C-alpha cells in the first residue's frame, strides 16, 4: 500500500476568526492548502499543556493526569513541578505509526516534549526546554545539526509578558525565523513518513499584542498606536515562512493545519484567593502589606482554612482535606458538600459593575472518564474564560484591570482551527462543523489506513 506523507502544522492558539476571516488576505500560502476548513473544539482545560497531548494521544487531560504546565503535589501550596515529556510517556500518534507500521516520524516543538522523546525518527523538544545545553534532540547526534541549521543557536520560546514590547517583537521574529529554518532543513534532509511542527509564536504574539490590535479590547490604546500591526505582521511572517517550508515538501505530501485552542481579549483579572478570603474559605494569619503578594504557606491559618486556589487562564481550587493536606480540616464526610457549596458560590460571582458572568466550576470527575495525577478539587472558568483568575492577594479590589503576572492582553478560547488539503479531512470535517480535539489522532491514523480501535497503545 502506497501512503502519501503527512505534515501536521500546529499553530498554537489560532482562532478561526483570525485565520479564516480577519487575516485571510495576509496568509495566502496557508489559504492555498486550506481546501477544507473546520472548527476545532478544544477541551478542559483549553491550555497549551495539556491540549497538544490530548490532541495527539486521543485521551483527556484527566486520563493523562496533566492539568496545566505546572502542578502541585498534595501538601504544597506553592509551585511544585513543571510537566515534562515523562508526564505522558506513550500513546502518542507517532508511537502508533512507528509501532504498527514501522513509519518514521519527524516531530518538532510539540509539548510536553522536554527532555526530547525517543521516537522512531527524529524529535526536537518544545518551549518547556531550559536551553540548548539540555537534552533537546533525539537522537542526540542531531543536536549539532539543529544548531547549525539554526545559525548556531535554536530558540525555544520568547519572554512575552514584558513591558519591553520592542524586545518581545524582536524575539518573536527571531523565534519564527530560526525554528522554521531548522524545520525546513530537517524536512529536506530526513527520510520521514509523518512530520509535525508546532509553532508557539502565534500564542505569544496574541498574549503580548492583542490589545494593540483589537478595537474591542477594553484597554485598546486607539488607532495609530505603535503596535497595532504587530499581530497582522507576525501572521504575514509566519505565512511567508510556511510558504518556504511547503517548497521543501515531497510531492506526495498532504498537509493538515491545526490549533489547540483559540484566543480572545482579556477583560481583566479576578483575584480568586482574595475572593476566597472575603467569602471565609481562606483564612490568613495577617493581611499582606502590599498589593500583588504571592500566597505562601506561612501566610495561611490552616486551622481555619477550607480552600485556596491557583491562578492562571483558569483557576485550580484545592480543598484543605484531612488525610491529604498536612493540616487538613475538611473531613471526607463533608468533602462533597464543601465542593458543591464552593461551586454554587463561584457560579454566582458577578463582574465589577454587577454584570452577570458565565462562570463554571467542575470537579474533575464531572469532566473526565478517569482522573489521574495531582488533580485540583475544582476547575474554575470565569465569564467563559474572559477573566483571568489571579492567585495573588493584597489588592484594593478583587477586580484587576491587568494580569498580575506581567503584561498579558489575551486569554484562551474554546474554538481553534483544523483544515488542510489532506483527503482524510473530508471524512471528519463536514460542512465546517466542530471537530473535537481528541479526534485529531484518529484523523492522522486514518490517513495511514489505521482505525482508532487498532490504536493498541491507547
C-alpha positions in Angstrom: 0.0 0.0 0.0 1.4 3.4 -1.0 0.7 6.1 1.5 1.1 9.8 1.0 3.3 11.5 3.6 1.5 13.8 6.0 2.7 17.1 7.5 0.7 18.4 10.5 1.4 22.1 11.1 0.4 23.2 14.6 -0.2 26.9 15.2 -0.8 27.4 18.9 -3.8 29.4 19.9 -5.0 30.4 16.5 -8.8 31.2 16.5 -10.9 30.6 13.3 -11.8 34.3 13.0 -8.2 35.4 12.6 -7.1 32.8 10.0 -10.3 32.3 8.1 -11.5 35.9 8.1 -9.6 38.9 9.6 -6.1 38.0 8.3 -7.1 35.9 5.3 -5.5 38.3 2.8 -2.2 38.2 4.7 -1.9 34.4 4.8 -2.0 33.5 1.1 0.3 30.5 1.5 -1.8 29.0 4.3 -5.0 29.7 2.3 -3.6 27.8 -0.7 -3.8 24.4 1.0 -6.9 25.2 3.2 -9.1 23.3 0.8 -11.1 22.1 3.8 -11.8 24.4 6.8 -13.2 23.3 10.1 -13.5 24.4 13.6 -11.6 22.6 16.3 -13.4 22.3 19.7 -10.8 22.3 22.5 -11.3 20.6 25.8 -10.9 21.1 29.5 -8.7 23.0 30.2 -8.0 24.8 26.9 -4.4 25.3 27.8 -1.3 24.6 25.5 -0.2 22.0 28.0 -2.1 19.6 28.1 -4.1 20.2 24.9 -1.4 19.1 22.4 -1.1 15.9 24.5 -4.9 15.5 24.4 -4.9 16.0 20.7 -2.2 13.6 19.8 -2.9 10.8 22.3 -6.7 10.9 22.0 -7.0 10.9 25.8 -8.5 13.6 28.1 -6.4 15.7 30.5 -7.8 13.6 33.3 -6.7 10.3 31.8 -3.3 11.9 31.1 -3.1 13.4 34.6 -2.0 16.7 33.2 -4.0 19.8 34.0 -1.6 22.6 33.1 2.2 23.1 32.5 2.8 23.3 36.3 1.4 21.1 39.0 1.3 20.9 42.8 1.5 17.8 45.0 -0.9 17.5 47.9 0.5 19.4 50.8 2.2 22.1 48.8 0.6 25.5 48.3 3.3 26.8 46.0 4.8 25.7 42.7 5.9 22.1 42.8 6.9 20.8 39.4 6.7 21.6 35.7 5.2 18.9 33.4 7.8 17.1 31.2 7.8 14.6 28.4 7.9 11.9 31.1 4.4 13.0 32.3 2.9 11.5 29.2 5.2 8.6 28.4 3.5 7.0 25.5 0.4 6.5 23.4 1.2 9.4 21.0 0.2 9.2 17.4 3.8 8.7 16.3 4.2 5.8 18.7 1.3 4.0 17.0 2.6 4.8 13.5 6.1 3.6 14.4 4.9 0.5 16.3 2.3 -0.7 14.0 3.5 0.4 10.6 7.2 1.0 11.1 6.9 4.6 10.0 9.5 7.2 10.7 8.3 10.5 12.3 9.9 13.9 12.4 8.5 15.9 15.4 9.4 19.5 16.3 8.1 21.6 19.2 5.2 19.5 20.4 4.7 19.9 24.2 5.3 18.5 26.6 8.4 17.5 24.8 11.3 18.1 27.1 13.5 16.1 27.6 13.4 15.1 23.9 11.3 12.0 23.3 12.8 8.8 21.9 10.9 8.2 18.7 11.2 6.1 15.6 12.7 9.0 13.8 13.7 12.5 14.9 12.5 14.8 17.7 13.3 18.4 18.7 11.8 19.4 22.1 9.3 22.3 22.9 9.1 25.7 24.6 9.5 24.0 28.0 13.2 23.4 27.2 15.5 25.4 29.5 18.2 25.9 26.8 20.3 24.4 24.1 22.7 22.9 26.7 20.0 20.4 27.7 18.7 17.2 26.1 16.5 18.8 23.4 17.1 16.5 20.5 16.6 12.8 19.6 18.7 11.1 18.6 21.3 13.1 20.4 23.5 13.2 17.4 21.3 15.7 15.6 21.8 18.3 18.2 24.7 19.9 16.3 22.8 19.6 13.1 19.9 21.5 14.6 22.1 24.3 16.0 24.0 24.6 12.7 20.7 24.9 10.7 19.6 27.5 13.2 22.6 29.6 12.6 24.5 28.4 15.6 21.5 28.6 18.0 17.9 27.4 18.5 15.2 29.5 20.1 12.6 27.6 22.1 10.4 30.5 23.3 10.3 34.2 24.0 9.5 36.1 27.2 6.2 37.6 26.2 5.0 39.1 29.5 7.2 42.1 29.3 6.9 45.8 29.1 9.7 45.8 26.6 7.4 45.5 23.6 10.2 46.1 21.1 12.2 43.3 22.7 9.2 41.0 22.5 8.7 41.8 18.9 12.3 41.1 18.0 12.3 37.9 20.0 9.2 36.7 18.2 10.7 37.3 14.7 13.9 35.5 15.8 11.9 32.6 17.2 9.9 32.2 14.0 12.8 32.5 11.5 15.1 30.2 13.5 12.6 27.5 14.1 11.2 27.4 10.5 14.8 27.4 9.2 15.5 24.3 11.3 12.3 22.6 10.3 12.9 23.2 6.6 16.4 21.6 7.0 15.0 18.6 8.7 12.2 18.1 6.3 14.7 18.3 3.4 17.3 16.0 5.0 15.4 13.2 6.8 13.6 10.3 5.2 10.4 10.8 7.2 6.9 9.4 6.7 5.0 11.6 9.2 6.1 15.1 10.3 4.7 17.6 12.7 5.8 21.0 13.7 4.1 23.1 16.5 4.8 26.8 16.4 4.4 28.6 19.8 4.9 32.1 18.4 1.3 32.6 17.4 0.2 32.1 21.1 2.9 34.5 22.3 2.0 37.3 19.9 -1.6 37.2 21.0 -0.7 37.5 24.7 1.8 40.3 24.1 -0.1 42.4 21.5 -3.8 41.7 21.4 -4.9 44.9 23.0 -3.0 47.0 20.4 -4.7 45.3 17.5 -8.3 44.7 18.7 -10.5 47.8 18.9 -13.0 45.9 21.1 -10.3 45.2 23.8 -11.2 47.1 27.0 -7.7 48.6 27.1 -7.3 49.4 23.3 -5.0 52.4 23.1 -6.6 53.7 20.0 -6.0 53.7 16.2 -2.5 54.6 15.2 -0.8 53.1 18.3 2.8 51.9 17.6 2.0 48.2 17.9 -1.4 47.9 16.1 0.1 46.0 13.2 2.3 43.5 15.1 -0.2 40.7 15.0 -1.0 41.1 11.3 2.7 41.4 10.5 3.5 38.3 12.5 0.9 36.3 10.7 2.3 37.5 7.4 5.8 36.5 8.6 4.6 33.0 9.6 2.7 32.7 6.3 5.8 33.6 4.3 7.8 31.0 6.3 5.1 28.4 5.7 5.4 29.1 2.0 9.1 28.5 2.1 8.5 25.3 4.1 6.0 24.0 1.6 8.6 24.2 -1.1 10.7 21.6 0.8 7.9 19.0 0.9 8.0 16.0 -1.3 5.2 15.9 -3.9 3.4 13.1 -2.2 2.8 15.1 0.9 -0.6 16.3 2.3 -1.0 18.9 4.9 -3.2 19.5 8.0 -3.0 22.8 9.9 -4.5 22.8 13.4 -4.5 24.8 16.6 -5.1 23.5 20.2 -7.5 26.3 21.3 -8.3 29.9 20.3 -7.7 33.3 21.8 -9.7 36.5 22.7 -9.3 39.7 24.6 -8.6 39.5 28.3 -11.3 41.7 30.0 -9.3 41.7 33.3 -8.1 39.6 36.2 -10.0 38.4 39.2 -8.2 37.9 42.5 -9.5 34.4 43.3 -7.7 33.9 46.6 -8.7 37.4 47.8 -12.3 36.4 47.0 -11.9 33.2 48.9 -10.7 35.3 51.9 -13.8 37.5 51.6 -16.1 34.5 51.4 -14.5 32.9 54.5 -13.0 29.9 52.8 -9.4 31.1 53.2 -8.1 32.5 56.5 -4.8 34.5 56.7 -2.6 34.9 59.7 -2.2 38.6 58.8 -3.1 40.9 56.0 -0.5 41.4 53.2 1.4 44.7 53.5 1.5 45.4 49.8 -0.6 44.5 46.7 0.1 41.6 44.4 1.7 39.3 47.0 2.0 35.6 46.3 0.1 33.4 48.6 2.6 31.4 50.7 2.2 28.5 53.2 3.3 30.7 56.2 0.6 33.3 55.4 -2.3 30.9 55.8 -4.1 30.0 59.0 -4.5 26.3 58.2 -6.5 25.6 61.3 -9.4 27.6 59.8 -8.8 27.4 56.0 -11.2 25.4 53.9 -9.8 26.1 50.4 -7.3 28.1 48.4 -6.5 28.5 44.7 -4.0 28.8 41.9 -4.4 31.5 39.3 -4.0 31.1 35.5 -6.1 31.2 32.4 -8.4 29.0 34.6 -8.2 28.5 38.3 -7.4 25.3 40.2 -9.1 25.3 43.7 -7.8 23.0 46.4 -9.7 21.8 49.5 -7.8 21.6 52.8 -8.7 18.0 53.1 -7.9 15.9 56.2 -5.5 13.0 55.4 -4.3 14.6 52.2 -3.1 18.0 53.3 -0.7 18.4 56.3 -3.1 20.5 58.3 -6.4 19.5 56.7 -9.6 20.4 58.5 -12.3 19.3 55.9 -13.3 15.7 56.7 -14.0 13.2 54.0 -17.7 13.0 55.0 -18.1 16.8 54.3 -15.9 17.0 51.2 -18.6 16.8 48.6 -20.9 19.3 50.4 -18.0 21.8 50.5 -17.2 21.2 46.8 -20.9 21.8 45.9 -21.2 24.9 48.1 -18.0 26.3 46.5 -19.3 25.6 43.0 -22.6 27.5 43.8 -20.7 30.5 45.2 -18.3 30.6 42.3 -21.1 30.5 39.8 -22.8 33.5 41.5 -19.7 35.7 41.1 -20.6 38.8 39.1 -18.5 41.4 37.3 -17.2 44.8 38.7 -20.4 46.6 37.6 -22.7 43.8 38.8 -23.0 42.3 35.4 -23.8 38.6 35.2 -20.8 36.3 34.3 -20.9 32.9 32.7 -18.9 31.0 35.4 -18.4 27.3 35.5 -16.8 25.2 38.2 -16.2 21.5 37.8 -14.9 18.7 39.9 -12.6 16.7 37.6 -14.8 13.6 37.8 -17.5 15.6 36.0 -15.3 16.1 33.0 -13.2 13.0 32.6 -13.8 9.3 32.4 -10.7 8.8 34.6 -8.9 11.2 36.9 -5.1 10.7 37.4 -2.2 12.6 38.7 -2.3 15.6 41.0 -5.8 16.9 40.1 -7.4 20.0 41.6 -10.7 19.7 43.5 -12.3 22.3 41.3 -11.5 23.7 37.9 -12.9 27.2 37.5 -13.6 29.2 34.3 -14.7 32.8 34.9 -17.0 34.5 32.4 -16.4 31.9 29.8 -12.6 32.4 30.1 -12.8 36.2 29.5 -11.5 37.0 33.0 -8.2 35.5 34.1 -8.1 34.2 37.7 -5.2 35.9 39.7 -3.7 33.9 42.6 -2.0 36.9 44.3 -3.5 38.8 47.2 -3.4 42.3 48.8 -5.2 44.2 46.0 -7.5 47.1 46.7 -10.2 45.3 44.7 -10.8 41.7 43.6 -11.2 43.1 40.0 -7.9 43.9 38.3 -7.5 45.7 35.0 -4.2 43.9 34.2 -2.8 40.5 34.7 -1.0 40.1 38.0 2.0 38.2 36.4 3.1 40.8 33.9 1.5 42.3 30.7 -0.9 39.9 29.1 -3.6 41.0 26.7 -5.3 37.8 25.7 -7.0 34.8 27.2 -7.7 31.4 25.7 -10.9 30.4 23.9 -12.6 27.1 23.2 -12.5 27.2 19.4 -9.5 26.6 17.3 -8.8 25.6 13.6 -8.4 22.4 11.7 -8.1 22.3 7.9 -5.8 21.5 5.1 -5.7 19.6 1.8 -5.4 16.0 3.3 -8.1 13.8 1.7 -8.8 12.2 5.1 -10.3 15.5 6.4 -13.3 15.1 4.2 -14.5 12.2 6.4 -14.1 14.2 9.6 -14.6 17.9 8.8 -18.1 18.2 7.3 -19.8 21.5 6.5 -17.3 23.4 8.6 -18.6 21.7 11.7 -16.9 21.2 15.0 -14.2 18.6 15.4 -13.4 17.6 19.0 -9.7 17.9 19.7 -9.5 14.3 20.7 -10.5 13.2 17.2 -7.2 14.6 15.6 -5.3 11.5 16.5 -7.9 9.4 14.7 -7.7 11.6 11.6 -3.9 11.2 11.4 -4.2 7.4 11.9 -7.0 7.2 9.3 -4.7 8.9 6.8 -2.3 6.0 7.1 -5.2 3.4 7.0 -5.4 2.7 10.7 -8.8 2.5 12.5 -8.9 4.1 16.0 -9.6 0.7 17.6 -6.3 -0.5 16.2 -4.5 2.0 18.4 -3.3 -0.6 20.9 -1.3 2.0 22.9 -4.4 4.0 23.9 
